[in-house]
Amino acid sequence: MIKRFISGLLLVATAALFGCGGGGGGGGDGTTSTTTSTSTTTTTTASTTTTTLPSNLATPITIAGGTQGYTDGTGTAAQFKYANSVTTDGTDLYVANGRTMRKVTTAGVVTTIAGSGDVSGSADGTGSAALFQSITGVVAYDGNLYVTDGLGNTVRKIVISTGVVTTIAGSAGVSGSDDGVGIAARFNQPMGITTDGTSLYIADYGNGSIRKMDISSGTVTTVATIQFPKGITTAIGGGSLYVTDGINVVIYKIISGTLTQWDTSVIAGGVSGSADGVGTAASFKSPYGIVEDGGYLYVADTTNYAVRKINIATNEVTTISVLDSGVGPTGITKIGNIIYTSNTDNTIKKIQ
């Protein structure tokens, strides 16, 4: 078996954690961002590609964080460490922060829901008594957070109001690819997670597959093969999944069906770069988090330090915001017209 290593900025070898998790999708009210790009010029030579970005890019604004740590607080007084993924319940943000789960209001007030700083473990429990090895993905649904514990090879449930954490699938520290019910199922470095309200869908990075978990029964099945899946989101209204592959630098569309393997196709990307364009004419460097809203996909393109927008109807890719040099978005979500990202500089930013 070929061991799959996670590319990006936060490596297991250096931090005993996964890098970036990929967003779980969710939230939003069906509206779309009012910020758009107008034109992009790409010049290609024999060895390099230089892209001139549009002049009307949206400016990211930090709402919380900026230094490394686990301190709760408001705005820049709060700290994050490995803010891998972000989701929303439509009102507040929830950030997968290494071995802790944090709640962030849109005003920048940060509190810890579960986990205990850098303390690693797999214990279920309430609040700081619950331990994680590395939260790599998160999605909010029906008063709960569903998270992937990438190093623990499990899927966990967190009750938002109480901070009660339970393991609902997989077995801590045991990797594998077995389908099954609840803790009998096996995962290998699960990353992004999303839901359609009936099932959870998990980007099982180490197995190169997409797993489906029925929320009510806990039954886990394998529905698609993707070589290096990281971020995942569902289309509003259901029927399709969209997945980022950060190694092959593509965005996949997966159409649900009754067959064992669902239909998978590339809708954008395929070579490393930053070019805007339609379908495979567009390029990405390290697409991670992804969220769908109002007929568009929003992608955290980490090592391009950019947020990209994909028109689902046409597969046209445009760059809508570029963060500071060296600052990459990892997770991404949306509330109304405002995009929120978790970032490699230990911040949560908004873009509108």
C-alpha positions as a Markdown table, in Angstrom:
| # | Residue | x | y | z |
|---|---|---|---|---|
| 1 | Met | 0.0 | 0.0 | 0.0 |
| 2 | Ile | 1.3 | 3.5 | -0.9 |
| 3 | Lys | 1.2 | 5.7 | 2.2 |
| 4 | Arg | -0.5 | 9.0 | 1.4 |
| 5 | Phe | 1.1 | 12.1 | 2.8 |
| 6 | Ile | -0.9 | 15.4 | 3.1 |
| 7 | Ser | 0.6 | 18.2 | 1.2 |
| 8 | Gly | 0.3 | 21.8 | 2.3 |
| 9 | Leu | 1.5 | 23.9 | 5.1 |
| 10 | Leu | 0.8 | 22.1 | 8.3 |
| 11 | Leu | 2.4 | 18.7 | 8.1 |
| 12 | Val | 1.9 | 15.7 | 10.5 |
| 13 | Ala | 5.7 | 15.3 | 10.7 |
| 14 | Thr | 6.2 | 18.8 | 12.1 |
| 15 | Ala | 3.2 | 19.4 | 14.1 |
| 16 | Ala | 1.7 | 16.0 | 15.0 |
| 17 | Leu | -1.4 | 17.2 | 13.3 |
| 18 | Phe | -2.9 | 17.2 | 9.8 |
| 19 | Gly | -2.6 | 20.3 | 7.8 |
| 20 | Cys | -5.6 | 21.9 | 6.4 |
| 21 | Gly | -8.9 | 20.1 | 6.6 |
| 22 | Gly | -11.1 | 21.4 | 3.9 |
| 23 | Gly | -14.4 | 23.0 | 4.5 |
| 24 | Gly | -17.6 | 21.1 | 5.2 |
| 25 | Gly | -20.0 | 23.5 | 3.5 |
| 26 | Gly | -23.2 | 24.6 | 5.0 |
| 27 | Gly | -24.9 | 27.8 | 6.0 |
| 28 | Gly | -25.8 | 30.6 | 3.7 |
| 29 | Asp | -29.2 | 31.8 | 2.6 |
| 30 | Gly | -29.0 | 31.1 | -1.1 |
| 31 | Thr | -27.6 | 34.5 | -1.9 |
| 32 | Thr | -24.4 | 35.0 | -3.8 |
| 33 | Ser | -21.4 | 37.2 | -3.3 |
| 34 | Thr | -21.7 | 40.7 | -4.8 |
| 35 | Thr | -18.0 | 40.8 | -5.5 |
| 36 | Thr | -17.0 | 39.5 | -8.9 |
| 37 | Ser | -13.8 | 39.5 | -11.1 |
| 38 | Thr | -13.9 | 41.1 | -14.5 |
| 39 | Ser | -10.8 | 40.0 | -16.4 |
| 40 | Thr | -7.6 | 38.0 | -16.1 |
| 41 | Thr | -4.6 | 38.1 | -18.4 |
| 42 | Thr | -2.3 | 35.1 | -18.5 |
| 43 | Thr | 1.1 | 35.1 | -20.2 |
| 44 | Thr | 2.8 | 31.8 | -20.8 |
| 45 | Thr | 6.5 | 31.3 | -21.6 |
| 46 | Ala | 8.4 | 28.0 | -22.1 |
| 47 | Ser | 8.9 | 27.5 | -18.4 |
| 48 | Thr | 6.6 | 29.9 | -16.4 |
| 49 | Thr | 3.0 | 31.2 | -16.4 |
| 50 | Thr | 2.4 | 34.7 | -15.1 |
| 51 | Thr | -1.1 | 35.7 | -14.2 |
| 52 | Thr | -2.2 | 39.3 | -13.9 |
| 53 | Leu | -5.2 | 39.4 | -11.5 |
| 54 | Pro | -8.2 | 41.7 | -11.8 |
| 55 | Ser | -8.0 | 45.0 | -10.0 |
| 56 | Asn | -11.3 | 44.8 | -8.2 |
| 57 | Leu | -10.6 | 41.9 | -5.8 |
| 58 | Ala | -12.4 | 41.9 | -2.5 |
| 59 | Thr | -10.3 | 42.8 | 0.6 |
| 60 | Pro | -10.1 | 40.2 | 3.4 |
| 61 | Ile | -10.7 | 41.6 | 6.9 |
| 62 | Thr | -9.6 | 39.7 | 10.0 |
| 63 | Ile | -12.4 | 39.3 | 12.6 |
| 64 | Ala | -10.5 | 37.1 | 15.1 |
| 65 | Gly | -7.0 | 35.7 | 15.8 |
| 66 | Gly | -3.6 | 36.5 | 14.6 |
| 67 | Thr | -1.3 | 34.8 | 17.1 |
| 68 | Gln | -0.8 | 31.1 | 17.8 |
| 69 | Gly | -2.5 | 29.6 | 20.9 |
| 70 | Tyr | -5.8 | 28.6 | 22.3 |
| 71 | Thr | -6.9 | 31.7 | 24.2 |
| 72 | Asp | -10.6 | 32.6 | 24.0 |
| 73 | Gly | -11.5 | 36.3 | 23.6 |
| 74 | Thr | -12.7 | 38.9 | 21.1 |
| 75 | Gly | -11.0 | 39.9 | 17.9 |
| 76 | Thr | -7.2 | 39.8 | 17.9 |
| 77 | Ala | -7.2 | 38.9 | 21.6 |
| 78 | Ala | -8.3 | 35.4 | 20.6 |
| 79 | Gln | -5.8 | 32.9 | 19.4 |
| 80 | Phe | -5.8 | 29.9 | 17.0 |
| 81 | Lys | -3.4 | 27.1 | 16.3 |
| 82 | Tyr | -3.9 | 25.2 | 13.1 |
| 83 | Ala | -7.3 | 26.6 | 12.1 |
| 84 | Asn | -8.0 | 23.9 | 9.5 |
| 85 | Ser | -11.6 | 24.1 | 8.6 |
| 86 | Val | -14.6 | 26.3 | 9.2 |
| 87 | Thr | -18.4 | 25.9 | 8.8 |
| 88 | Thr | -21.6 | 27.7 | 9.9 |
| 89 | Asp | -25.0 | 27.0 | 11.2 |
| 90 | Gly | -26.2 | 30.1 | 9.4 |
| 91 | Thr | -25.6 | 32.3 | 12.5 |
| 92 | Asp | -22.2 | 31.5 | 14.0 |
| 93 | Leu | -18.9 | 30.0 | 12.7 |
| 94 | Tyr | -17.3 | 26.8 | 14.0 |
| 95 | Val | -13.6 | 26.3 | 13.5 |
| 96 | Ala | -11.7 | 23.1 | 13.6 |
| 97 | Asn | -8.7 | 24.3 | 15.5 |
| 98 | Gly | -6.1 | 21.5 | 15.8 |
| 99 | Arg | -7.3 | 19.5 | 18.8 |
| 100 | Thr | -10.1 | 21.9 | 19.8 |
| 101 | Met | -13.4 | 23.0 | 18.4 |
| 102 | Arg | -14.0 | 26.8 | 18.6 |
| 103 | Lys | -17.1 | 28.9 | 18.1 |
| 104 | Val | -16.7 | 32.3 | 16.5 |
| 105 | Thr | -19.5 | 34.8 | 16.3 |
| 106 | Thr | -19.5 | 37.1 | 13.3 |
| 107 | Ala | -18.5 | 39.9 | 15.7 |
| 108 | Gly | -15.3 | 38.0 | 16.4 |
| 109 | Val | -16.1 | 36.6 | 19.9 |
| 110 | Val | -14.3 | 33.2 | 20.3 |
| 111 | Thr | -15.1 | 30.5 | 22.8 |
| 112 | Thr | -14.0 | 26.8 | 23.0 |
| 113 | Ile | -16.7 | 24.2 | 22.7 |
| 114 | Ala | -14.7 | 21.0 | 23.1 |
| 115 | Gly | -11.1 | 19.8 | 23.4 |
| 116 | Ser | -8.2 | 20.8 | 25.6 |
| 117 | Gly | -5.5 | 22.8 | 23.9 |
| 118 | Asp | -2.6 | 20.7 | 22.7 |
| 119 | Val | -3.7 | 17.6 | 24.7 |
| 120 | Ser | -4.1 | 14.7 | 22.3 |
| 121 | Gly | -6.4 | 11.8 | 22.8 |
| 122 | Ser | -9.6 | 10.1 | 21.7 |
| 123 | Ala | -11.7 | 10.2 | 24.8 |
| 124 | Asp | -15.4 | 11.1 | 24.5 |
| 125 | Gly | -16.8 | 13.5 | 27.1 |
| 126 | Thr | -18.0 | 17.0 | 27.7 |
| 127 | Gly | -16.1 | 20.2 | 26.8 |
| 128 | Ser | -12.4 | 20.0 | 27.8 |
| 129 | Ala | -12.8 | 16.4 | 29.0 |
| 130 | Ala | -13.3 | 15.3 | 25.3 |
| 131 | Leu | -10.0 | 14.9 | 23.4 |
| 132 | Phe | -9.1 | 14.9 | 19.8 |
| 133 | Gln | -6.0 | 13.9 | 17.8 |
| 134 | Ser | -6.6 | 16.3 | 15.0 |
| 135 | Ile | -9.9 | 17.8 | 13.8 |
| 136 | Thr | -9.6 | 18.0 | 10.0 |
| 137 | Gly | -13.2 | 18.8 | 8.9 |
| 138 | Val | -16.4 | 20.0 | 10.4 |
| 139 | Val | -20.0 | 20.5 | 9.3 |
| 140 | Ala | -23.0 | 21.9 | 11.3 |
| 141 | Tyr | -26.4 | 20.3 | 11.2 |
| 142 | Asp | -29.5 | 20.3 | 13.4 |
| 143 | Gly | -27.8 | 21.7 | 16.5 |
| 144 | Asn | -24.8 | 19.4 | 16.2 |
| 145 | Leu | -21.3 | 19.5 | 14.7 |
| 146 | Tyr | -20.0 | 16.5 | 12.9 |
| 147 | Val | -16.2 | 16.4 | 12.7 |
| 148 | Thr | -13.5 | 14.2 | 11.2 |
| 149 | Asp | -10.6 | 13.3 | 13.6 |
| 150 | Gly | -8.0 | 12.7 | 10.9 |
| 151 | Leu | -5.3 | 11.2 | 13.0 |
| 152 | Gly | -7.8 | 9.3 | 15.1 |
| 153 | Asn | -9.5 | 7.8 | 12.0 |
| 154 | Thr | -12.9 | 8.6 | 13.4 |
| 155 | Val | -16.0 | 10.6 | 12.9 |
| 156 | Arg | -17.2 | 12.4 | 16.0 |
| 157 | Lys | -20.4 | 14.3 | 17.0 |
| 158 | Ile | -20.4 | 17.4 | 19.1 |
| 159 | Val | -23.7 | 18.8 | 20.6 |
| 160 | Ile | -23.2 | 22.6 | 20.2 |
| 161 | Ser | -25.3 | 23.6 | 23.2 |
| 162 | Thr | -23.5 | 21.3 | 25.7 |
| 163 | Gly | -20.2 | 20.4 | 24.2 |
| 164 | Val | -20.9 | 16.6 | 24.6 |
| 165 | Val | -18.6 | 14.6 | 22.2 |
| 166 | Thr | -19.3 | 11.1 | 21.1 |
| 167 | Thr | -17.6 | 8.9 | 18.5 |
| 168 | Ile | -20.1 | 7.8 | 15.9 |
| 169 | Ala | -18.0 | 5.9 | 13.4 |
| 170 | Gly | -14.5 | 4.4 | 13.2 |
| 171 | Ser | -12.2 | 3.2 | 15.9 |
| 172 | Ala | -9.6 | 5.5 | 17.4 |
| 173 | Gly | -6.1 | 4.8 | 16.1 |
| 174 | Val | -7.3 | 1.9 | 13.8 |
| 175 | Ser | -7.0 | 2.6 | 10.1 |
| 176 | Gly | -8.7 | 0.7 | 7.3 |
| 177 | Ser | -11.3 | 0.9 | 4.5 |
| 178 | Asp | -14.1 | -1.4 | 5.8 |
| 179 | Asp | -17.7 | -0.4 | 5.4 |
| 180 | Gly | -19.9 | -1.1 | 8.3 |
| 181 | Val | -22.1 | 0.3 | 11.0 |
| 182 | Gly | -20.7 | 2.9 | 13.4 |
| 183 | Ile | -17.5 | 1.9 | 15.1 |
| 184 | Ala | -17.2 | -1.2 | 12.9 |
| 185 | Ala | -16.4 | 1.0 | 9.9 |
| 186 | Arg | -12.8 | 2.0 | 9.2 |
| 187 | Phe | -11.3 | 5.2 | 7.8 |
| 188 | Asn | -7.8 | 6.3 | 6.9 |
| 189 | Gln | -7.0 | 10.0 | 7.5 |
| 190 | Pro | -10.6 | 11.3 | 7.0 |
| 191 | Met | -10.6 | 15.0 | 6.1 |
| 192 | Gly | -13.5 | 17.1 | 4.7 |
| 193 | Ile | -17.1 | 16.3 | 5.8 |
| 194 | Thr | -20.4 | 17.6 | 4.6 |
| 195 | Thr | -24.1 | 16.7 | 4.9 |
| 196 | Asp | -27.3 | 16.8 | 2.9 |
| 197 | Gly | -29.4 | 16.4 | 6.0 |
| 198 | Thr | -29.8 | 12.7 | 5.8 |
| 199 | Ser | -26.3 | 11.4 | 5.3 |
| 200 | Leu | -22.8 | 12.6 | 6.0 |
| 201 | Tyr | -20.2 | 12.5 | 3.2 |
| 202 | Ile | -16.6 | 12.1 | 4.2 |
| 203 | Ala | -13.4 | 12.7 | 2.1 |
| 204 | Asp | -11.4 | 9.7 | 3.2 |
| 205 | Tyr | -8.0 | 10.9 | 2.1 |
| 206 | Gly | -5.9 | 7.9 | 2.9 |
| 207 | Asn | -8.2 | 5.5 | 1.2 |
| 208 | Gly | -8.7 | 7.7 | -1.8 |
| 209 | Ser | -12.5 | 7.5 | -1.5 |
| 210 | Ile | -15.7 | 9.2 | -0.6 |
| 211 | Arg | -17.7 | 7.6 | 2.2 |
| 212 | Lys | -21.4 | 8.0 | 2.9 |
| 213 | Met | -22.7 | 7.6 | 6.4 |
| 214 | Asp | -26.4 | 7.4 | 7.2 |
| 215 | Ile | -27.0 | 9.7 | 10.2 |
| 216 | Ser | -29.8 | 7.8 | 11.7 |
| 217 | Ser | -28.4 | 4.2 | 11.3 |
| 218 | Gly | -24.6 | 4.9 | 11.3 |
| 219 | Thr | -24.2 | 2.8 | 8.2 |
| 220 | Val | -21.0 | 3.7 | 6.3 |
| 221 | Thr | -20.6 | 2.8 | 2.6 |
| 222 | Thr | -18.1 | 3.7 | -0.1 |
| 223 | Val | -19.7 | 5.6 | -3.0 |
| 224 | Ala | -16.8 | 7.0 | -5.1 |
| 225 | Thr | -13.1 | 6.9 | -5.7 |
| 226 | Ile | -11.1 | 10.1 | -5.7 |
| 227 | Gln | -7.3 | 9.9 | -5.6 |
| 228 | Phe | -6.6 | 12.6 | -3.0 |
| 229 | Pro | -9.9 | 14.0 | -1.7 |
| 230 | Lys | -9.6 | 16.9 | 0.8 |
| 231 | Gly | -12.5 | 19.3 | 0.9 |
| 232 | Ile | -16.1 | 18.3 | 0.2 |
| 233 | Thr | -19.5 | 20.1 | -0.1 |
| 234 | Thr | -23.0 | 19.2 | -1.1 |
| 235 | Ala | -25.1 | 21.2 | -3.6 |
| 236 | Ile | -27.9 | 23.0 | -2.0 |
| 237 | Gly | -31.0 | 20.9 | -2.7 |
| 238 | Gly | -28.9 | 17.7 | -2.9 |
| 239 | Gly | -28.0 | 15.4 | -5.7 |
| 240 | Ser | -24.4 | 16.3 | -6.2 |
| 241 | Leu | -21.1 | 16.5 | -4.3 |
| 242 | Tyr | -18.1 | 18.7 | -5.1 |
| 243 | Val | -14.7 | 17.6 | -4.0 |
| 244 | Thr | -11.2 | 19.2 | -4.0 |
| 245 | Asp | -8.1 | 17.1 | -4.9 |
| 246 | Gly | -5.2 | 19.1 | -3.6 |
| 247 | Ile | -2.5 | 16.9 | -5.2 |
| 248 | Asn | -4.0 | 16.6 | -8.7 |
| 249 | Val | -5.3 | 20.2 | -8.3 |
| 250 | Val | -8.8 | 19.5 | -9.7 |
| 251 | Ile | -12.3 | 20.0 | -8.6 |
| 252 | Tyr | -14.6 | 17.0 | -9.0 |
| 253 | Lys | -18.4 | 16.7 | -9.3 |
| 254 | Ile | -20.0 | 13.5 | -8.1 |
| 255 | Ile | -23.5 | 12.8 | -9.0 |
| 256 | Ser | -25.4 | 10.5 | -6.6 |
| 257 | Gly | -27.1 | 7.4 | -7.8 |
| 258 | Thr | -28.0 | 3.9 | -6.9 |
| 259 | Leu | -24.9 | 2.3 | -8.2 |
| 260 | Thr | -22.0 | 1.3 | -5.9 |
| 261 | Gln | -19.7 | 3.8 | -7.6 |
| 262 | Trp | -21.3 | 7.2 | -8.3 |
| 263 | Asp | -20.5 | 9.2 | -11.5 |
| 264 | Thr | -17.4 | 11.3 | -11.1 |
| 265 | Ser | -16.2 | 14.1 | -13.4 |
| 266 | Val | -13.6 | 16.9 | -13.4 |
| 267 | Ile | -15.2 | 20.3 | -13.7 |
| 268 | Ala | -12.1 | 22.6 | -13.2 |
| 269 | Gly | -8.4 | 22.5 | -13.0 |
| 270 | Gly | -5.8 | 19.8 | -13.8 |
| 271 | Val | -2.5 | 21.6 | -13.8 |
| 272 | Ser | -0.8 | 23.7 | -11.1 |
| 273 | Gly | -1.2 | 27.4 | -11.5 |
| 274 | Ser | -3.4 | 30.4 | -10.8 |
| 275 | Ala | -5.1 | 31.0 | -14.1 |
| 276 | Asp | -8.7 | 31.9 | -14.3 |
| 277 | Gly | -10.7 | 30.3 | -17.1 |
| 278 | Val | -13.4 | 27.7 | -17.9 |
| 279 | Gly | -13.1 | 24.1 | -16.8 |
| 280 | Thr | -9.6 | 22.6 | -17.4 |
| 281 | Ala | -8.3 | 25.9 | -18.7 |
| 282 | Ala | -8.4 | 27.2 | -15.1 |
| 283 | Ser | -5.7 | 26.1 | -12.7 |
| 284 | Phe | -5.2 | 25.7 | -8.9 |
| 285 | Lys | -2.2 | 25.2 | -6.7 |
| 286 | Ser | -3.7 | 23.6 | -3.5 |
| 287 | Pro | -7.5 | 23.7 | -3.4 |
| 288 | Tyr | -8.7 | 22.7 | 0.1 |
| 289 | Gly | -11.9 | 24.0 | 1.6 |
| 290 | Ile | -15.0 | 24.2 | -0.6 |
| 291 | Val | -18.6 | 25.4 | -0.1 |
| 292 | Glu | -21.5 | 25.8 | -2.5 |
| 293 | Asp | -24.0 | 28.6 | -2.4 |
| 294 | Gly | -26.5 | 30.0 | -4.9 |
| 295 | Gly | -25.2 | 28.1 | -7.9 |
| 296 | Tyr | -21.5 | 28.9 | -7.2 |
| 297 | Leu | -18.7 | 27.1 | -5.6 |
| 298 | Tyr | -16.2 | 29.0 | -3.4 |
| 299 | Val | -12.7 | 27.3 | -3.1 |
| 300 | Ala | -9.9 | 28.0 | -0.6 |
| 301 | Asp | -6.9 | 27.8 | -2.9 |
| 302 | Thr | -4.3 | 27.6 | -0.1 |
| 303 | Thr | -0.9 | 28.1 | -1.8 |
| 304 | Asn | -2.3 | 30.6 | -4.3 |
| 305 | Tyr | -3.3 | 32.6 | -1.1 |
| 306 | Ala | -6.6 | 33.1 | -2.9 |
| 307 | Val | -10.4 | 32.5 | -2.9 |
| 308 | Arg | -11.7 | 31.2 | -6.2 |
| 309 | Lys | -15.3 | 31.2 | -7.4 |
| 310 | Ile | -16.7 | 28.6 | -9.8 |
| 311 | Asn | -20.0 | 29.1 | -11.7 |
| 312 | Ile | -21.5 | 25.6 | -11.6 |
| 313 | Ala | -23.6 | 26.1 | -14.8 |
| 314 | Thr | -20.5 | 27.1 | -16.9 |
| 315 | Asn | -17.5 | 25.8 | -14.9 |
| 316 | Glu | -16.0 | 29.3 | -15.2 |
| 317 | Val | -13.4 | 30.0 | -12.5 |
| 318 | Thr | -12.6 | 33.5 | -11.3 |
| 319 | Thr | -10.4 | 34.8 | -8.5 |
| 320 | Ile | -12.4 | 37.0 | -6.1 |
| 321 | Ser | -9.9 | 37.7 | -3.3 |
| 322 | Val | -6.2 | 37.3 | -2.6 |
| 323 | Leu | -4.9 | 37.3 | 1.0 |
| 324 | Asp | -1.6 | 38.7 | 2.1 |
| 325 | Ser | 1.5 | 37.0 | 0.7 |
| 326 | Gly | 2.2 | 33.8 | 2.5 |
| 327 | Val | -1.3 | 33.7 | 4.1 |
| 328 | Gly | -3.4 | 30.8 | 2.7 |
| 329 | Pro | -7.1 | 30.1 | 3.3 |
| 330 | Thr | -7.7 | 26.6 | 4.4 |
| 331 | Gly | -11.4 | 26.3 | 5.2 |
| 332 | Ile | -14.2 | 28.3 | 3.8 |
| 333 | Thr | -17.9 | 28.9 | 4.4 |
| 334 | Lys | -20.5 | 31.6 | 3.7 |
| 335 | Ile | -23.3 | 33.4 | 5.5 |
| 336 | Gly | -25.4 | 35.6 | 3.2 |
| 337 | Asn | -23.1 | 37.6 | 1.0 |
| 338 | Ile | -20.1 | 37.3 | 3.3 |
| 339 | Ile | -17.4 | 34.6 | 2.8 |
| 340 | Tyr | -15.4 | 33.5 | 5.9 |
| 341 | Thr | -12.1 | 31.7 | 5.8 |
| 342 | Ser | -9.8 | 30.0 | 8.3 |
| 343 | Asn | -6.2 | 30.7 | 7.4 |
| 344 | Thr | -2.6 | 29.7 | 7.9 |
| 345 | Asp | -1.8 | 32.8 | 9.8 |
| 346 | Asn | -4.1 | 31.7 | 12.7 |
| 347 | Thr | -6.9 | 34.1 | 11.8 |
| 348 | Ile | -10.5 | 34.0 | 10.8 |
| 349 | Lys | -11.2 | 36.5 | 8.0 |
| 350 | Lys | -14.3 | 37.8 | 6.2 |
| 351 | Ile | -14.6 | 38.7 | 2.5 |
| 352 | Gln | -17.5 | 40.7 | 1.1 |
